[in-house]
Amino acid sequence: MELVLPRQGEHRRVPSKLTAVVAGGGLAGVAAAVVLAERGVSVVLAEREDFLGGRAGAWTDRLASGEPFEMERGFHAFFRQYYNLQALLRRIDDKLSFLEALDDYPILGPGGQVESFSGLPNKPPWNVIALTRRTPTLGLRDLIGVNGPAALAMLRYERGWTYGRYDDQTAGQYLDSLRFPPDARRMLFDVFAHSFFNPEGAMSAGELLMMFHFYFSGNPEGLIFDVSKQPFSKSIWGPLGDYMAGLGVNVRTGCAVSSVARGSDRRWSVALDGETVETNVVVLALTVPGLQAVVAESPDLDDSGFRRSVEDLALTNPFAVWRLWLDRPANTDRQPFAGTTGIGSLDNISLYHLFEDESRNWAERTGGSVVELHAYAVDPGMTETEIRKDLLRAFHSFYPEFEGAQVFEERFLIRRDCPAFAPGSYANRPGVTTPHEGIALAGDFVRLPIPSALMERAVASGFLAANHLLAPEGVRPEPLRSIPRRGLFGRRVTETAESCMR
């Protein structure tokens, strides 16, 4: 585990009164608010929704019987190299006892194809070698035909080289260049690429290679991940809300930030649902559309390069989450989570009753199952009816024991708020710092100096945003943790402390 520290300070807490407004109560905003408040800053955290968590949030709903349950935006995996996310969560549970490891998460393909990640060595490159040797989709003749130089790029990750060489390509073009046989490409790469919500034809190959380095070829922690034993509202957001309250954070849910303007004495004026709050520093930890709306309504954020970089951000395809309460159990050999590929738009099947206590209790009482079907990069032209039909067909193909099952209850969500990582977008993607003193960005869309993705990128950006805003006060920064920042064959480079902010 690497430590990446920005400018160092000597103070444990801010030496004078400092106030902050954090816009957005997802992982990025909460991470920033926690670090600021722990160092003595008076923080207002404003979240538009009625619950914390953003795309990892959860809220209370009720079954037709009146029984309450916690609904979420879909399954989330806690990989072991999510060091900064772990650091945030250890504030509420030092042993992370609310998490448990899965034994495996198989990839299921058409015709009974299965790829397992159980039992692989943790350390690169032995994990790559072991997977390549044992996968049923690659033979010696296939390996001879693979494009060696292109494949080595997966072991040569280095931020400048990788994005400079591959950011203008699509992920699909890069995967085509590997010349892997169709079955191997589908089972080893297609399902992986879709996990970041971006379709291969619209995603940067540089971003894909960074993801491959982060999750596999440069990851020293292994591929097995943990899951929460409880709904996130109980295991994470309730405790984190209590923790922030104990730090004095003023958490305002159902409250949106609409604009920021220059105030008096180098302060900022933040519009919060009709109220104006004067503050020293601001973290904009919003969704892409939310950030764009705030910047558009804030003439004082007048730097043209900054405005253009925000305007150029985009959203990727929608994703669908379909939770089903069914009248029968799954076959006993099923894993709690399985990635799927090759049949329609279905990307994974999660059996919630096999790992989450609330769903397990329901299944034990009824003899049924609680299942979620996810499609990560849905064709925007598909209707909800078409998506449902497509997901159900694939589900029954992979898990035929559920064909004809009675649906006791269901919830279907389709959302379009995940950031796009389009080819050629890396150079102009905004980072944590902005040209405006006292304003920082955070979120899983920002450009970071360390390899990271999804929940981990959100938390790391929140930590960095807080560190950046605290640096002029001489306050000790929150340590940032990372896997190795270059691949096995990557160039050895030295990054300055300032580069850790960009």
N, C-alpha and C positions, 0 to 999 in steps of 0.2 A: 504494500500500500504506500503510495507516494503522498507526501504532504506538499500542498501548493499554497504558499503564503504570499499575500500581497504586502504592501508597505506595513512595517511593524510599528506598533505604538507601545507606550509604557503604561497607560492608564487602563485599569480594569473597567472603569465606568467613565462616562462623559464628565469632564471636570466642571461644566456649567450646564444650566438647564437647556435641554434640546427637545424639540417636538418633531413628530413625524406623522404623516398620513400614508398608510399603505392601501392602495386601491387594488382590491382583489383578495379573496380569502381562500384561494386554492393553495396547493403545496408551496408554490413560489412565494406568495404573499405571506403565508403563515411563517415560513422559514425566515423571511426578512424581518417580520414583526417580532419573532422570538429573539433573534440576535440583537436587534435594536433595544428591545425592552430589558433584556438581561444586562445590558450595559448602561441602563439608567435613562434611556430615552422615553419620553411620554408619547405613547403610540395610539393613534386611532386606526383601526383596521375596518375598512368598509367593503362589504361583500353584497353584490346585487341580489343574489339568491337568498332564500330563507335558511340556508344551511351552508356550512363550511365545506371545503374540499374540492370545489371545481369538478373536473372530470373524474376525480377520485372520491367525490362526495357521496353522501347517502342521506335518505330522508324517510320519514315514517309514512307508510301507506296502510291500507286495510284490505283484507280479503273480503269476499262477498259475505262471509259469516260474521264479519265484524272484527275478526282477529287481526291485531296489528302486526306488521312486518316491516323490515327495513329494506328499501329498494335502493339499488346502486346503478351507476352508469355502465356497469359491466365488470368482468373479471379483471383483476390486477395481480401480477406476479411480482414478488419481492425477491429479486435476484441478490445473491450474496455480495456482489460488487457494487451494490447501491450504498456505498459507504456514507454519503452525506445524508441520504434519507434515513439510514440507520441512526446516524448521530442525532437527527431531529427527533426520531421516535424514542430514542433512549432517554429523552427528557421525561417521558411519561411511563416508561417501562425499561429499566436499565438492562434487563435480561431478554427483552423482546419476547416475553413468554406468550404473548398473544399470537405469535407466528408458529407454524409447524411446517416441516419440510415435506415435499412430495417425493415419493420414491422415483418417479419417472413422469415424463409428460410425452407420450408417444406422438408421432406424426402419422396420421392415417391417410392413405391414398386409395385411389380406386382399385378394385380387384383384390382387396385384402392386403395391400402393401402397408408395411409398418416400419417406421424408423424409430429406434429407441435411443435415448441419451443416458440411460442408466449405466453406471459402472465405468464411465469414461474417466481417464486420468484428468485431474484438475488442471495441470500445468500445460501451457503451450510450449512447444509445438506438439507434445505427445498426445494431447486431446485431438488435434487435427489428424495426426497419423493414425490413431486408434479408430476414429470414426471412419476415415477413408478406407481402412483395411477391412472393417467389419460390415460396412453398409452393403446391403444386397443389391443396390442399384448401380454399383460401380465394379467393373471387372478390370483385369490387367489391360486388356485390349482397349477398354474405354479410357483408362488413364493415359495410355500412350497417345491417344488422340486429343487430350486436353491441351489447351493453349497455356503452356507453362508460364511465360512472362506475365500474362494477364492474371493467372491464378496466384502468382507470387505477390501481386499487389495486395492480397489479403493478409500477407505476413510482413508487408513493408509499410504499414501505416505510419505516416508522419504528417501532421496537420497541413503544413504548407505544401509539401509534395503531393499528398493525396488529393487535396481539393484543387490544387493548381493543375494537376494532370487529369482529374476525372470529373470535376464538378460540371463541366459542360456536356458530359454524356448523360444519357438516361441510365437508370439502373437496368432496364431491359436490354439496352445496347451492350452494357458491360457483361451481363449474364449471357447474352448471345455469344459474345466474343470468347467465353470460356470453352465453348464447344463441349460441354457436358452432355451426356445422353439425356433424352427428355425425362425419363423417370428420375434420374439423379437430380436434375435441375429442379423438378417439381417438388421432390421430397426434401431436398437439402436447402434450397434457396428460395423458391417461390413463396413457401409458407413463411419464411423468415422475413422476406421483403414486405409482405402484406402486414406484418405485425406492427408496422409503424404508420398504418393507415393510408400510406401513399401508394398508388398503383405504380408498377414498375415503369410504365411508359411515361410517367410524369414526375419521377423522383430522381434526384441527383445520384449518379454513381459514386461520387465522392462521399455523400452522406451514407449511402449503403455500405461502403467500405469502412467508414468510421464505425457504423453500427456493428459490422461483422467483427471488427477489432475489439469493440467494447464488450460484446456478448460472448465472443468465442476465441478468436485467435490471439487476443491480448489479455484475456480474462483469467486471472490466476485462481479464481474461486470455484470453478466448475460450473456446469450448466444447470444443475438442479436448483430450483427456487423454493421459496417459502410462500405460504398463503395464510391469510388471517383466519383464525378460528371463529371469529365473530364478525357480524356486519361492521363495516368501517365506522359507522356512526357511534358504535359502542366501543370498539377497540382503539380507535384513533381520534375521531373528531370530538367526541365528548370529553375525553381526557385532555386533548390539546386545548380545547376551549377553556377548561378549568385551569390548565397550566398558565395560559395567557392571562386569564383573569387574576390569577395570583401574582403575576408580574405587573398588574395594573393596566394591561392593554384594554382599551375601550373598543370592544368588538361590536360592530353594528351590521347585522345581517338585514337583508331587504333594503339596502342603502347603496345607491350607485354613485360613483364619481363621474361627473359630466364634463368638467374642465378644470384647468389650472391656469393661474395668471400670476404675474409678478406682484408681490405685495410690497409693503414698506420694509426698509432696513434689511434688504437681501432675503426676505422671506417669500413664501409662496402662498397664494390664496387658492384654496381648493373648494370647488362647488360640490356639496354633498346633498343631493335631493332637496334643493331649496335653501339649504344652510351653507354659509361660507365659513371655512375654518382656516385660520392663519397658522402656518407651520414653517419650520426651518427646512425640512427635507421631505421628499416625496418618493415613494416607490410605486411605479406603475406596473403591477403584476396582473395584467388583464389578459383576456383572450385577444386574439388578433383583431376581430371586429371591435371589441371594446377599446383597445388601445387606439385604433385608427379613429374611432369616434371622438375620444378625448383629445387627441392631437388636432383633429380637424376643428374642434371647438375651442382651441387654445391658441389664439394668435401670438401670444408671447413665446410660444415654442417655435421661434421664427427661423431657426437655422434650416436652410433649404435642403442641405444634405441629409439631416436627420429626418425631416418631414418626408423626403422622398423615400428613405429607407423604410419608414413605417408604412407609407402608402403602398410600397411594392410587396409587402407581406401578403400572403394569400392563404386560403384554406384549401385543404385537400378534399377528396371525396367524402360523402357522408359515411357514417358507420351505423350499424343496426345492432340492437340488443333485444333479444326475445326471451323472456323468462316464462317458463311453463311449469305449472304444478300438475303432474300427471298421476294417473291412477295405478301405476305399476312400478316395480323396482327395475333397476338396470341389471344386466347380467353381472354376476359376482366378480368377473375378471376385469371390469371396467376401471380405468384410472379416473381420479377426480377431474383431470383436465387432459384434453387431447387436442392437438392441432390437427386441422384437416386441410386437404388440398385436392384439387383435381375434379371436384364435383360441385359445380355451381359456384355461388359466392360465399358459401360457408367457410369460415376460417378457424373456428374452434367450437368445441362442445365442453361445457363445464357442468359437472354434476355437483351442485352446491350441497346436497345432503350428505356428501362424502367428506366434507371438510368444514362446513360452517354450522355452528350449533343451532341456530334458529331454524334453518332448513332441515337439519337432521331431526330435530324434535317433531317437525310437521310430518316428515316421511315415516318416522317410527309410529306415530299415532294413526296414520292413514294407510300405511303399506305402499305409499307411492314414492315419487321422485320429484325433486326440484331441479330443473334443467335450464341452462342458458345456452342459446345459440347466438354466435356473433358473426357478423360480416364486417370486415374492417375497411374495405375500400369499395363501397357499393357504387355501381354505375348510377350517376345522378339521374339518368333517364328512367330508371325503374320505379314503378309505383309501389306503394306499400303492399298491395295485394300480390304483385309479382315477386317481391322480396320474400314474403311469407311462404308462398308456394315453392320458391326455389330453395329456401332454407329447410323446409320440411322434407322435401324430396331428398336432399343430401343427408339430413339427419337420419332418416329411415334407411338410407343406403348403408351408412356407417353403423348404425345401431338398430338393426331390424326388430329387436324385441319391443321397440316402442311403436311399431306400425299398428295403427288402430287404437292406440291408447286414448282414453278419455281425458280431456283437458278440464281440470277442475277450475283453474284460474290462469290468467296470463297477463303479462305486461309487455308491451312492444314499444321500444324507443328508437327513434332515428334522429340523429343529431349531425350537424355539420359545423364543428368548431375546432377541429384539429389542424395544426399548422401544416402547410405544404412546404416541402423541401425541393423546389423545382430545380431542374438543371440551370446552372449559371447564377443561382441566387445567393451563393455563399458570400461572395465578396461584398455585397451590399447589405447583407443581413445585419440588423442592429445588434450591438452587444449590450452589456450591462450598463456601461457608461453612456452618457449623452453629452452634447455640447453645453448643456445648461447646468450650472452649478447647483447642487442640491437635488437633482432629479436623476433617478436611476430606473432601469427597466429590469424586469424579471419574468421568467416564463419559459416553457419548453420550446419556444420559437427562437430564443436569442442565440447568438453565436458565442460559444464558450471556448476557453483555451484548453479544456480537458475533454477527452472522449466521454460522452454521457448521452442518455436518451430518456425520454418519457418522464416518469416520476423523479428519477435521479437528476435529470437535467433541470427540472423545475426547482428542486430544493437547492442544488448547487448554485443556480442563478440567484435565488433568494439570499443565500449566504453571501455571495459576492456583492450583491447590491447593497446589503447592510454594511459590509466591510468598506466598500467605496465611500459611502456616506459618512462613516465614522472616522475614516482616515484623517481628515483635517483636524479632528479633535484629539489625535494622538492615542486612540483607543486600540487595545489589542484586538486583532481580527479573529473571527471565527476560522479555525483551520479548515481548509478545503482538502478533501481526500480524493485520490484518483488511482485507477489502475495505471500501469506504465503508459506514458503518453506517446510511445512509439512502438511499432511492431518489432518482431524479432530481427527483421532485415531493414528496419527503418533507419534513416539518417540520425545521427546523434546531434541534437540541436540544444542550444541554451536559450531559454525564454526568460526575459526580464520580469521583475515583479510587476511592472506596469502591464505587461501582456496578459497577466492573469486577470485583469479587469475587463479586457476587451472581448 
